[in-house]
């Protein structure tokens, strides 16, 4: 440029650049500052965070069962194309079931890309929004998507949020005939058609009509759990690319435990933004800041969260031992903290097993009562909360499993039909008795181990995380 440059690239940025980037960035009609800015932009483009659109099947960590199915089906699809096997030998339909943000939709797209075939994507909500939302318009839109998929086989027909289609047997409202027609229509569309792969994603497969997930339709159900520590580490490494190659990510992973792949992507994106705005390389501290970035709770609420999670992990360690269990008080996904056991014990399924489960679910609330004299609303208030889950377990014990209650041999419904089971007054009374008894047993234990409870809570306040071994 004919002018001196007093700026210096850091070693990490410089290592990503070569002659091609120099030719592009360094020009006579640019100032030194403009040349350096362009070099940094080119380096950032080469090390940008892999997003969902940049991933491959091999990078979908925590989805081992789904990836194994994909590899097997791709092999069979190729064999079918060569005429070596019939379509009845191909495992052509599957549902991915798991919490939001775990990558189910991304997996389906990456499967289609890896197989080299197109994908038609649809949801019930999109079909309902077609035309004027009349039943005829919905069914026409549904039929058109399936016809589009069948017209370009081999092809993937992907249905997102498939649990939006209800179980016809549970419909009692005035508009049930409308929904029954919709379910009947999709059942008629999902049948073995050579070259057509059916994939679906669900947050709660138990809500679906049994006919939708029977053999011959979406019969293979692949569970996609939240990632464990090892999988979180791999997810962070994928999205970090070449950055922080030698950094220890254990603390970040433990604080993020209980989150999904979408949370990992958000954390890395936020961390990169912090570093970018300060015009410096990414640091491990940026990741830590991003994990807890939204935690603006006052000290009193944070301490209550620490006591709550301390109660949960203490009971877990007492019942099942210190290995493979972790607690944190990270504000992530609407929660104020989490306790996650990454390798749960194999249970017999008797009354004792479920009674221990009730105590563990009620331990956070009970710990608050022991320490503060009263519980907060943190144990309830939403689907998936401690109280909601404990109530569901107790209802199943009383009215589905035949383990307790006034009439234990009377089966009143499936275990997941909590609302239907609780419709009976005697079931509600028996459920409340079981919950009360479990809370009492839990309180006795927490009071006996009060010094340990306080110590674990203090560790959570200081470090934000603790594992079972430290808690023990």
N, C-alpha and C positions, 0 to 999 in steps of 0.2 A: 504493500500500500504506500510505501515511501514515508511512512510515519512510524515512530516507535510505539511499541505495545508494552505497557507496564503490567498487564493482566497475565495471570498464569493459571492454566487449567490444573485441576486436581488430578492426582494419579489415576483415580478410578475412571474419570471422564476421558482422560487422554488414552487410556488403555483400550477404549472401545472404538477409537478413531483410526483411520488409515488414509492412504493417499487419495482415495476417491472423495472422502469427506473434505480433505484439504482443498482439492480442486473446486469443489462446490462452494465452500464457505469463504475462502480467502480470495478476494477480488480487488483490483486496483481502484474501483469506484466505491469501495466501502471503507469506512473508518475502521481502525483496529477494534474498537468496541463492537461494531456491527459484525465483524468477522468472528469475534469470540462468541458473541451471542448466537450466531448461526452454527458454530461448532458445537455449542452446548445443546442447541435444539436437535441437531443431528444425532448427538450422543444419546439424548433422552429418547428419541424415536427408536433407537436400537435396543434400549434397555427398558422400554415401557412395560408397565405391569400387564401380564397376560390377562385378558378379560375372558369372560365365558366364550366369546367368539374366537379366541386364540387357542383354546385348549384342545387336547386330543383325548381319546379314550384312556390312554395310558396315564394321563394326568388327572383323572377323576378319582382321587384317593378317597377312601372310605366307602367306595361303591364296588367292592370286590365281586359280590354276587352278580350285580348288574353287568359289570364289564365282562365277567366270565360268560354270562348268557349272550352278550353281544358278540364276543369272539366266536362262540360256538355257532350262533345263528348265521353269522357272516360266512363261515366255512360251509355250512349246509346250503346257504343261498347260492353260493358259487357252484356247489355240486349239483343243485337243482337246475341252474342255468345250463350246465353241461349235459344235462339229461341223465345223470348218474343216479339220482334218487327222485322219488315222487314228492309232491308237495306235502303229503300226509306225514312225511318223515321230518319236516322242518318244524321247529318250535316257533310258530309264527305269531304268537300273541303273548303279551305280558303287561302287567300293571306294576308300576313303581310306587310303593306306598311308604310314606315317611313325612317328617315334619317339613314345614315350609322352609325354603332356602337351602335345601340339601342337594340341589342340582338335578332334580328329576327331569325337568324340562330340557335342561342343557344336555343331559345324557341322551335323550331321544334324538335331538338334533345331531349330536356327534355320532350316534349310531348310524343315522342315515348317511352322513358324510363318509364315515369309514366304510360303509357298504357300497358307496358310490351310487345311491339311488335317491330319487326325490322324496320329499315329505310334504304331506298335506296336513296342516295343523288346524284344529277346531276346538271350540268350547261350547258348552250349552248356552252360556251367556251370549256368545256371538250369534249363535243360531236364533236365540230369542229376540235379538235386536234387529234381525233382518225384516225388511218390509214394515208392516204395522204391528208386528209381534203377535199376530193371530196364529192359531195352531197350524193352519195351512201354510203360512209363510215360514214358520219354524221348520216344519217337516220338509218343505221344499228345499230350504237352505241346507238342511242335514243331508238330504238325498243328493244334492248337487256336489257336496264335498266328497261323499263316498264314491259317486260316479267319476269325479275328477281323479281320485286316487286309483280306481280300477282302470281308468283309461290310459294310465302311464306306468303300468306294472313293468318290472318290480318297483314297488313304492311302499312308503311307510304312511299309514293313516294314524295320526297322533291325536288323541283326545285328552286335553288338559282338564284338570279339576273334574275328573270323572265321577267323584263322589257327589257332584251336583245332581246326578240322576238318583232319585230316591228309591228306597225299597217299597215296591207297590203294596206289600202286605201291611205296612205301617201307616199308610195314608188314610186319614180320617176326615180331612177338612172338605169344605164345599167344592174345592177345585181339584179334587183328586182325579176325576175323569180326565182332565187335561193332562196331568202329569203321567197318568197311566198310559195314555196314548203316546206320549213322548218316549217313555221307557220302552214300550212295545216297539216303537219305530227303530230305536237304536239297536235293540236286540235282533230285529229283522235284518239290519244292515251288517252286523258282525257275524260273518260265517266264513268258512274256509274258502278262499278264492286264490287260486294259484298265483303267486307273485305278490300278494298283498300282506304286508306285515302290520299287525295291529299293536300299537303301543298306547298306554294311558298313564296318567299321573294322578295320584290321590294323596290327600293328607289323612284320610280316615276311611280305609276300604270297608270297614264294617257297616258304613252307611249305605253301601251300594246294594242293589237288588241281587239276591243270590244267583239269579239266572244270568246276570252280566258277567259273573266271575266263575261260572261253572266250566267244566271241560268242554272244549269246542269253541269257547269264546275267549274271554280274558282270564284264562284259567291259571296262568303262572303269575303268582304274586311275589314280587321281589321287594324285600324290606330294605329301606334305605335309612339307617339310623343317623343320629348326630355323630360327627367324627370324634374319635378318641384323640388322646394326646399325640400319638404317632402320626395319625392321619392329618391332624392340624399342622404339625410340623412340616409334612410334605406339601400341604396346601400353601402354606406361607412361602416355602421355597419355590414352588412353581410360580407364584404371583410376584415374588421378588426378583426373579430372573437372576442376573449376575450380581445384584446388590446384596450386601451383608453376607457374603458367601461364608465367612468364618465366624459369624456372630452366633452366640448361644441364644436360641429362641425359646428355651424351656419356660422362662417366666411369662413370656407373651402367650405361649400356648396354654399354660395353666390358667392364666387370667381369662383367656378366650374360651376355655372349656365350657361346653353347654351351648355354644354358638354353632352356626352352620357355615357352609362354604360361602354363602352370601355375606356373612359377617366378616369372614377372612378377607374377602375382596374389598369390603368397605374399609376395613382397618388399614390395609396396604395403601389404598387410594388416599385416605386421609393422611397417613404418614408421609406419603410422597408430596402431598400438597404443603404440609408444614415445612418440609425441607426446601421445596421449590420456592415458597414465598420468602424464605430467608436466604435464598441463593447459595445453598450449600449442599453437599452430598447427603443422602439418606443415612440416618443413624438409627441404631436399635432403640434409642430413647424415643424416637418418633413413633415407633410401633407401640411402645408402652403408653405413650400419651394418647394415641388413637384408640387403644382398647378402652381406656377409661375417660375418653374425652367428654362424654356426655354425663359424667357423674358429678352433678352440681348439688348433690344432697348436702344438707347441713350435717354437722357432726352428730347430732342426736339421732337422725334417721340412719346414718351410716352405722352407728353403734348398734342400733336395733337390728339392722340387717346382719351385722356380724354375729350378734347373739342368736338370731334366727338360724343362720346357716351353721353356727357352731353346734346348736342342738341337733340339727339333721346329721352332720358328719359324726358327732359323738355317738349317737345311737347306731348309726351304720357300722362304725368300727366295733362297738360293743357286740353287735349281733353277728357280723360277718367278717371281722378282722380288718387290719389296717391296709392291706394291699389293694391297689387299683381303685382307690376312692380319693376324690379331690373336691375341695370346696373353694369358692371364691366369692367375693362381694362386688363383682364387676356389674355395673349397670349396663346390661346388654339385652336387646330384644324385649324390652319392657319389664324385665325382671331386675330385682335388686341384688341378686346373687344366685348361686346354684351349687348343688352338690351332685357330682356325677360319679357313678361307679362304672368303670369302663369294662369290667369283666365280672358280671354278676354271678352269684352262686346258683347252683342248680337246686331247685326247690322240689319238695315232694308234693306240695299243693294241699297239705292238710290244714286244719284249723290253726295250728301253731304258726305255720309259715305266714298265713294271712294276718294273724294277730300281730306278728312282728312287723309286717308291712304297714299296718295301720299305725303302729307306734312311730315308725320312721316318718310317715307322712305327717303326723301330728306333732313331731318333735320340735319343729321351728316355732310354732305357735306356743307350745308348752314351755319352751325355753324362755320365750318372752315373758310368760306369766311368772316363771320362777325368778327371773332377774329383775323385771320391772314391776311385777305385781299385777300386770294386766297385758292382754294380747292386743295387737293391732289388727288392721284389716288385711295385712300382708299375706295371710294364709288363704284368703278366699277372694271372692269378687269377680272371678273370671273362669272361663273354661281352661282346664289344665292346672288350676291352682291346687294347693295342698288339700284344701277342704273338698273341692270338687272330686279330686281323685280318691280321697279317703272315703267319701260318701259312695262313690261308684264301687269301690272294693267291698265295702260293708254290705251294700245292696246285693252284690253278686254272692257273697257269703251266705246271706239270709235266704234269697229267693231264686238263686240259679245254681250254686254249687252244692247246696244241701249240707252246709257245714255247721249252721247254727240257726237260731230263731225258733219261734213257737211251733212251726211246722216244717222242719228241715227237709222232709221228703217231698214236699210240694214244689214242683218246678213251675215257676211263673213266667219265665222268659229267658232269652239269651243274656249273657253276662254284660254285654255292652248296652243293653236296653235299659239304662238306669232310670229314665223318666217313667217308662212303663212299669218297672218294678216298684218304684216309689209311689205309684198311684194307689197302692193298697195301704190303708192306715196301719194295719198291724206290722207290715214290712217297715214303714217309716219308724214306728216305735222301736222295733227290734234293731234297726240300723243305728238309731240314736243311742241305744243301750250299748251296742258294740263300740261305737265311737267314744262314748263316755268312759267305758271300761279301759279302752286302749289309752286314752289320754291320761287316766289315773295311773296306769302302770308306767307310762312314759315319765310322768312327773316324779314318781318315786325314784326312778333310775337317775334322772337328771339332778334331783336333789342330793342323791347319794354321791354323784360324781360332780358336784358343784365346782370344786377347785379346777377340775379338768375343763368344765364348760367355760369358766371364766378365762382360763389360760388360752383356750382355742379362740375365743372371741377376741382377746387382746392380740393374738398373732394375726388374725384376719384384719384387725384394725391397722396394725403396723405394716403388714406386707401385702394385704389384699387377697392372699391365697394361703392354703395349707393343704398338705396331703395327709392321708391316713396314718402314715408312719410317724410323721411329726405329731399328729394329734394323739397317737397312742403313747 
